[in-house]
C-alpha cells in the first residue's frame, strides 16, 4: 500500500482505488488535513476584529506549511474551481450564435420576414425595457415597423427555444421612444442599472447586443487607412471600403483580470473614487500586451495596493459589456500584507474579515458589489468556503 492508499484508507476506512480521480480526492484530503490550523472560536475572531480599525488585519504567520506555494491552497475554493458551478451572469450558455448563416444573405432576409425572429432595439448603449424592467423586443417582420427605422442590424443567434434574435442599433434617432410601437410604459435604460433586475437569459441577450452595437459604433473607420468601413457577415465583421485596403475588422473584447486576494480569514477589498458610496470590491485591471493573465493579476495588485501575491488560481469568466470587456476571475493568496494604495485607481483598500462580510449591513457606509458581477461571485464563493491558511 503506497502513501496515498494508506492515507485514503486511514481517512475513509474504504479500499483505495487506483484511479486519477480517487488519487485527486486523496490528495485533497491529505492537503486538507495538513493545512488545517487550530482555530479560535469564530465569535472571538469577530470580537478581535471589531476592536480594531477597519482595514486592520492580523499579520500572517510565516514559515508554515500553508506558506509553501506547493501546499498553499485551499481545498474548498479549489473544489469550487473543479466543480463548475452555474455560469456567471451575462454568459450566453446554450445560445447558438449561428455562425454558419452569417454569410447567407438570403437566409438572413428570410429570417427578417419570419414570425420566429425578434429584434432588440439598442439606443446609445441602452435597451428598451418596461417599467417593470422587462426587456422589450419586436417581431422580425418587415411590416412590423422597427426595421423601417433603419440602423445597424446584427444577427445575435438562436436561443434554446429556437427563437432567432437580432439587434438593431437606432442610435441615430434623437427621440426613439416616440417612433416605437407600444411606447407606453417603456423607456431606454442602461444595462448597468437594470442588469441585476432581469433574469439571466435576457441579461445575456442584452449584454451581447450592447457589446456588438458598441463595437460597430466605434469601428466606423478603418484603423489602417482611415476610410469608412461597412458591416458584413450579418454584423460580425466590418470591411474597409477603400479598394486599396479592404482590411477586415472583427469584433473585439478586452480582457481584464479581477481577483480576490485572501490571507486566512481576511480578504483584500478596495474602493475606486467613482464607485457608489460605500461600495467595496475586489481589485481588477486590464491585461497589457506581452503579459500572461497571471502576470496581470500580480501586477495590478502590486500597483494598486502594494501587495505581493502567490498561488494564483483561475475561477471563472464573465462577459462585461461596459463597454467591451471579458472579466477573468482569479483567487490569489497574499504574500505580503502592508497595503499602500496608489491613490489613483484606488482611494482606499483594507483587509476584511470573512465574518464581517457575512454580517455586513449593506448600507451606504459599506456594501459589496452588485449581485450580477463576477466580483460578487468571487467574494460570495470565498465567504462561504471553508478555507483557512
Ligand atoms: Zn482601410
Boltz pocket constraint, residues with backbone or C-beta under 6 A from the ligand:
constraints:
  - pocket:
      binder: B
      contacts: [[A, 222], [A, 223], [A, 224], [A, 225], [A, 226], [A, 227], [A, 240], [A, 241], [A, 242], [A, 245], [A, 246], [A, 247]]
      max_distance: 6.0
